[in-house]
Structure formats: structure tokens, C-alpha cells
Amino acid sequence: MSTGPNLSSRHRRTLERIFEHPVPPNIHWRDVISLFEALGATVTQRRGSRVSVSLGGSMQTFHEPHPQRVTNKGAVAAVRIFLETEGIRP
């Protein structure tokens, strides 16, 4: 799937970082959420630090990182798998 013309350069850079090898451990969570929204996802804050993301035909719940608000490698890998499920790649 094409990532679409609606992505800003910042969104494209976030998407590229999510797919880097090795997995980067320090992507800002707000950048991930912004990317989801730019891709047309519905992002819903759930109980505690959980965030549900609905994109295309898939829904995934992620744990919002805290207190630093940057992702770890496991979170980035989960986001990557979720995006790949919807055919989204850089």
C-alpha cells in the first residue's frame, strides 16, 4: 500500500524510523500517534495508559510509554507489525 500523499515529511520520517533495522528504541510516542492519525486511524485513549488504534480493518491496543513518552524496541516492533498488517510500509 502506498503511504499516500497526505503524509507530511515528519510523518514519513516517523514511518521510516519505525521500519529501520535495528529497531530504534527512542521514537517519541506523540509522533507515532500523529502518524496513525495522518494515516486515517481512529485513536482512542482507554483506561490507564492504554491507547486503542483502529486502522482499516484492524484494531490494536498499545501501552502508552511513561514517564518519558518515548517508545522502547518492543513498542516500535508492535507498531511495525500493526502497520504491516494494513499493508503500510515506507
C-alpha positions in Angstrom: 0.0 0.0 0.0 1.2 3.5 -0.8 1.5 5.6 2.3 -0.4 8.3 0.5 0.2 11.9 -0.4 -1.3 13.2 2.9 1.8 12.4 4.9 4.0 15.3 5.8 7.7 14.9 5.8 7.6 14.5 9.6 5.1 11.6 9.2 7.2 10.0 6.5 10.3 10.2 8.7 8.5 8.6 11.6 7.3 5.8 9.3 10.8 5.3 8.0 12.2 5.2 11.6 9.6 2.6 12.6 10.9 0.3 9.8 14.6 0.8 10.5 16.9 -2.1 11.3 17.8 -2.5 14.0 14.6 -1.3 15.7 15.1 2.2 17.2 14.3 2.5 20.8 13.6 6.2 21.0 10.7 7.4 18.8 8.5 9.9 20.5 5.1 8.5 21.3 3.3 11.7 20.1 5.0 11.2 16.7 3.6 7.6 16.5 0.1 8.9 17.4 0.4 11.7 14.9 1.4 9.2 12.2 -1.6 7.0 13.0 -3.9 9.9 12.7 -2.4 11.1 9.4 -3.0 7.5 8.0 -6.7 7.9 8.9 -6.7 5.9 12.1 -9.1 6.4 15.0 -7.1 6.8 18.2 -8.9 6.3 21.5 -7.5 6.8 25.0 -8.5 3.8 27.1 -8.2 3.1 30.8 -4.8 3.7 32.3 -2.1 4.1 29.8 -3.8 2.1 27.0 -4.5 3.5 23.6 -6.7 1.7 21.0 -5.9 2.3 17.4 -8.4 1.4 14.6 -6.9 1.5 11.1 -8.5 -0.1 8.1 -9.9 -3.4 9.2 -7.6 -3.8 12.2 -7.7 -2.7 15.8 -4.8 -2.8 18.2 -4.3 -1.6 21.8 -0.9 -0.2 22.7 0.6 0.7 26.0 1.4 4.4 26.1 5.0 4.7 27.4 5.6 6.7 30.5 7.0 8.6 32.2 9.5 9.5 29.4 7.0 9.3 26.5 9.4 7.6 24.1 8.9 4.1 22.7 11.1 1.1 23.5 12.1 -1.5 21.0 9.1 -3.8 21.8 6.6 -1.0 21.3 8.2 0.0 17.9 8.1 -3.6 16.8 4.4 -3.9 17.7 3.6 -0.7 15.8 5.6 -2.0 12.8 3.6 -5.3 12.8 0.3 -3.4 13.1 1.2 -1.2 10.1 2.4 -4.1 8.0 -1.0 -5.9 8.7 -2.6 -3.0 6.9 -0.1 -3.0 4.1 1.6 0.2 5.2 5.3 0.5 4.6 7.7 3.4 3.9 
